[in-house]
Structure formats: structure tokens, C-alpha cells
Amino acid sequence: MRARIFPGQGAQRKGMGDGVFGDFPELTAQADELLGYSITELCLEDPEGKLRQTRYAQPAIYFTNALLHLSEHGEPAGFDYFAGHSLGEYNALVAAGMLDLMDGLDLVRGRAEAMAGVTGGAMLAVIGLSRNQVESLLLSESVAAVYIANWNSDQQIVVAGDRSGIRAFGKEARKSGATKVAPLSVSGPFHTPLMNPARIEFDRALARCAFKPGDVPVVSSTTGELVDPVHLRNLLSTQISSPVQWVTTVRTLREFGVTRFSEVNGTTLTKLDREID
């Protein structure tokens, strides 16, 4: 069985989608009108360095993911499951037929704006410590207001929270044997309870969106379970302030019989999947 997987924020890079925007002029024109700027210029040239900003990075990644998928597979046929890492889950829903592409872009724009509005936090990728070790460190008296944000693989966990807490956690992680501790270039403490203001703001956008049953099942990166379209609004709202369970997602797909993973827009998730037992 095959699963198509879509990356989320962090996959952005200048030049992404080169050669694909011209294949979908109508969709690209609609995206420009919806966003109020040229998505092609942003992705291919990024003249003002906006791809580093959440409010621009998320729509750019989502739209590029969508067009790259369409250019290779216009219909859901050929894949048994879809999944996406955080933001990439919106692409999975579109590919599965649960969400219209342009409705998804409108949602992603609102999501990005809401998430960009929460500042003052930080995120840190930790390599070489198990989840149990990270959880033990988070209980340390010297670490406060820090949470697991992404369980990306057996070798990579991302934590997020208050900046002072993140600095303290980084020191403790190095002392405990982490082989690498790397800050992420993001504006806030994504996928933690500190993002609840963004979740509440985004709820208004979700209330206006309609979801469909879909043609292919999607495994959620928040729950690691099959997505129920009836509960999608609550799931996508919760996603903003809940940790990404990518390890659980991949293990669920494997339990369903998936042996081949096909990623669009890079190899970020493919590399992580190799680190998941």
C-alpha cells in the first residue's frame, strides 16, 4: 500500500515549485487574488525574505504542495492513504477530497495570521534523546513553561515554550547527552497550550468552512488516527495547540499495511520516517 505525505512549515525554501505554477495559471491567479500578493514571486524569488515569516511561509508551502501533487497525481487514485505534518494535513485533506483547494488556502491564510500573532516563544529541535528522556527533563525544576511540540522520530523531538524556559531546557538536554540542540526559525511556541489565543481566533475561520466525506482515508498528525470529517473543525482547531504526533502517524500507516511513502516538496518527512521503528 502507498501513502502520500505532505510536509509542513520548515519545508519552505526560495525556488520551491519552480516550473509548476505555469502549469496551473487559473489556480495561481485565484491564489494571488485571495492572498493579495503574487504567490509565484514569493516562492520563486522571495525578494523581501518573507518566506521566513509564518504568515507567508504557511500559504506558500500549502499552495506549492497542492500544485506539486496535482502535477503528479490529479486524482486520489494511486494512493491508499494521505497524511501531512501539521500544516501538511490541509494538503492531505484536499488530496483526499475532504476540502476544496482554495477553501483550504483561505483557511491556511487565517491559520498563519493567527499563529503569527502569538510571539515571545521559541522552539528547539533535540536530537539524540528519547521521548522518555525529554519528558523527564521537562519535569526538572530548572525548566518551566516548555512542552513537547513535535514527536518527529525516535531520534528527533521538538520542544516549545517560553524563551527562558527553552534556554534552560537546551542546557539540560546537552548535559543529558543530546547530540544536537538546534533552535527553529519560528515566531512562537507552536503546538503548545501557549497557542490557545491563536486557536480561539482561528475557530472563527473554521466555522465558515465546509468539509466533505472524501474518497481516501487520512491519518491525522495530531491523533495518529483516521480523520472523521464530522469532527474536522475541532481537530484542526486543536491541532494548533497540541503536539504533532508524527511517530504515531507513521506507525498507524504501517499498521494499515503501508510500505511505500511518497513525499511532495522535498524529503523532510522521508528522512524522519527512516528514524521511526
N, C-alpha and C positions, 0 to 999 in steps of 0.2 A: 504493500500500500504506500501511497505517496501523500505527503503533506507539503503545502506551500506555506512558507513562513515569511513574515514581514518585520523588518527592524523598526525601532522607534527612534526617539531623539538620541543624538550621538552619531547617527549614520550620515548626517549632513556633511557635505564637502563641496567646495567650489567645482563646478563642471559636472555635477551629477545630473543624469538624464540627458546628457549630450546626444543628440540625434533622434530623440523620441518625441520632443514637443512638436516638431514639424509634422509628425505623423498624425497628430490629433489637434488640428487647428481650431476646431469648434470648441472642444473641451477646454483648450488652453485659453481661448478668448473668454469663455464663460468664467474660468478661474480668475482671470485678470479683472473682470468686471466685479466679481464677488469680493475679491481681496482688495481692490483699489490700487493695485500695482502690478508690474509685469513679473509673473512667476518665472518666465523664461530667463529674464535678465538676472533675477535673484539667484536662481540655481546655477546658471552657466557663468555669470560674471561676478556676482556679488560685489559690486563696486564700492559699497559702503560698509562691507563687513557685517551685514545684518544676519547672516546665517548663524552667527554666534549667539543671537538673541532668541529666546524661546518663542516669542510672538511671531517670528518669521521662520524659524527653523522647523516648527511643527507642521505648518501648512506646506512648506517646501518638501519635506520628507514624505508626507502623506500623498501629495499630488504626484510626485515623482514615482513613488512606489506603485501608485494606481496605474499610471501610464506604462510603466515598465511591465507590469503584469498583463495589461491589455495587449501590449505589443507582442507578447509571447503566447498568451492564452486568453482569447477574447471571451471564452465561456468557462464556467466552473468545471466542465468535463476535463478529466485527466488528473484531477486531484480528489483524494478521498476525504481529506480534512484540511482546514485552514486554521492558522494561529498567527498571532502577532504579539510582539513585545511591547506592552504599554500602548503608546501611540499607534504602533503597527496593528493593533487589534481592530482599529477602524478600517484598515485596508482589508483585513480578513473578513470583516462583516460585509464589506462591499463586494469582495470576490465571491462570497458565498450567496449573495443575493438578498441579504437581510437589510441592506442600507443602500440608498441611492448614492452614487459617487459625489454629486455636487452637494447633496444634503450632508454627506459626510465631511466635505470640505468646510461647509458652513459651521458644523459642529466643532471641527478641529480648530478653526479660527477662534471660536468662542472659548474653547478649552485653553488654547495657547494664551489668549489675553488674560483669562482668569488666573492661570498658573504663573504668568509673568508678573502678576500683581502681588504675589507673595514673595517678599525679598528678605534678606537678612540671614538666610540659612546657607547651608553648604552640603555637598555630597562628596563621599570618599569611596573609592574602589579599593578593596582589600584582597590581595592575592596571597594564597598560601595558608590560610586559616580555614578550618571547617566552620560550618554554621554553629555548631555547639560551642566552639571556642569564641566565636564572635558574640554569641548570646551571653556567654559568661562574662566577657569583657564589658558588655553593656550594663551589667549589674554592678560593676565596680563603683566604689564611692566617688572616684575622681571623674566619672563620666555622667553627664546629665543631659536630658533632652536630646538624646540620639537614638535612632531607631534603624532596624534593618529596612532598607528601601527596595533592594533588588536581590533576590537569590538567583543569581545568573548561572552558576555552575557549581560543581563540587569544589572548585578552586577559586571562584570569584564571587564575592559578596559586596554589595554596595550599602553603605550606611549613610544616613542623612539626619540633619537636625541643626540645632543651634551652633553657630560658628565656634564658640569657645569650647563647646562640648565635642565638636568634631576634632579640634586641635588636640584635646586631651585624649580622645579615643585613638587618634593616629599614633601618639606616643606609646600608649599601652599596647597597640597592635604590633608595633615594631619590637617592643620588649618581649612580646609573646611569640615572636618568630615569623611574622608576616614577611614574605619575600618581597612584597611591593605594596606601598600605600600611595595611591595617586588621587589627588583632588580632581573632580569633574568640573567642566566648564558649564555650569548651570546657574540659574539665578536664584533658586530657592531649594528648600528641603523636600523635594518631590517624593510622593508615595509615603508620606508620614502623616500622623494626625495634625501636624503643623499646617498642612494644606487644606484644612477644613474650610477656611474662608473661601478658597477657590472652588471647592466642591459645591458649596452653597450657591455661589454666584453662577456656576455652570449649570446647576439644576434648572434654571430658567430656560436656557437654550435647549436642554434635553426635553423639556416639557412640550416643545413645539415640533419635535421630530417624530416621524412615524417609522416603525420598523416592520419588516416582513418576515414570514417564516423561513425563507431561504431555501436553497437547493442542496447545500453541502454543509455538514456539521462544522462548527467552530469550537475549538477548545480555548477557554478563557485563560489569559495570563495572570488574572487576579485570583481565580479559584482553582485553576487546574482541572476544571470540569467542563462538560459540554455546555455551551451557551443556550439558554432558553430565551427566545425572542420576547416572550411575555415580560421577562424581568430585566430586559436590556437597559432600560433607563436607570434603574437602581444600580446595576452592575457598572455601567460607565461612570456614574457619579461616584460610586465607592472607589473605583479604580484610582482616582486622583490622590486619595489619602490612604490607600492601602498598598502594602508591598507587592512588587511584581514577583510571582512565583514561577519563574521560567523553568526551573528544575522540575517542578511538579508537572508543568505543562508538557514538557518533553517526555517525561516518564509516562504520562497518561497516553500520549500519542503512541508511544511504543507499545503500551499495553493493548491498544486498539489494533495493533498489527502494522503500524507504520515503520517501514525500514528505509525509506528514502525521503530526505528533506530537501526541498528546493527553495532557496532564498532569493529574493529580489534585492537589487540595490546594495550589493556588497556581500561580505562573508562574515559579518559580525556575529550573527547567531549560529552560523555553521561552525565557527571555531568554538563557541560556547558549548554547543551540542556534543562535541567530541570530548568535553571535560565532564560529561554527566554519565555516571554509571547507571 
